[in-house]
Amino acid sequence: MNAQSASKAHFPGISVVLCTYNGGRYLAEQLESIANQTRLPVELIACDDHSTDNTLSILEDFSQRAPFCVRIFLNPKRLGSTCNFDQGIRLAREGFIALCDQDDRWAPTKLERLSDILIRDPLLGGVFSDAVLIDGDSNPIGISLFAKHRFSAAKQRAFVTNPATILLKHDVVTGSTLMFRAAMRRHFSAIPPSWVHDGWLTWIIALHSHLSLTSEPLTAYRIHAGQQIGVGPSHAARRTLLQAETRRQHYGRVAHQFHDLLLHLTSANKKEYGLLADEIRQKICFLQKQSMLSHRRTIRFLQMLLMLPQYLRYTRGLGSLRNDLLLD
């Protein structure tokens, strides 16, 4: 038995699911970081969303020299990132699945550290890590992903104990830092259009299994001008988002997300979900009230005072209060 076969006998293989779209500028750097892992994946699944730049040629060149299988799938028309990741996850053939963005860079030990955590605890459905934020020139910008999310050590402990208490306030898991067991796919169903893939997967893993974390920054998460979603979209992208959606509309959209999550929860028909379902209903009600806050600041202030307990329970707290007070 060779070394690679022996190692595979001791732990499940890893599928890396990479989704690309016009990612030529940074893709080669990301691919090299995957090839330099201390524990290599068995396969890289690259789902390209109808790129028009040199993304495909970079993928095809890499596939010829990669130390693992590279499977390239070309979408005949654009699916969008969520549907693209959804199909990539279903194409994975190994026991562990790691999600990958086209413009990041991985620490050499990323796959080894995350898979070791899953191996040590068979009850874990998934695990995610912190990341350092880098700019378009690959320079650190001096803050971590957890810090950007205000995901403190206390919140991290609370998340491991009861992730819903944190997830009802705000998202903390970025898909490109996540690894999960392929067995979790039986719970995923199709990702609802209202959700971005990482938010939905986080909830589903937390509901149907256990989700853990490591505070090690195992990814260099890139913030750059072409970024359209994620932690730090460009100023141009932010302007586009603001033009397309007001804050009140945002609250309505997130209420729709949680309504879809509630449908998933109630369809499972498990008694242990009863209290959480009630919490989600209250979160939806709160979001709907936020979406209908008065345009008159004095009246809005009084409305918000009455909603103060919900602000403390379902938002980041003072920052959210300030944002809503200054809505107009």
Order of alpha helices (4+ residues) and beta strands (2+ residues): alpha-beta-alpha-beta-alpha-beta-alpha-beta-beta-alpha-beta-beta-alpha-alpha-alpha-beta-alpha-alpha-beta-alpha-alpha-alpha-alpha-alpha-alpha
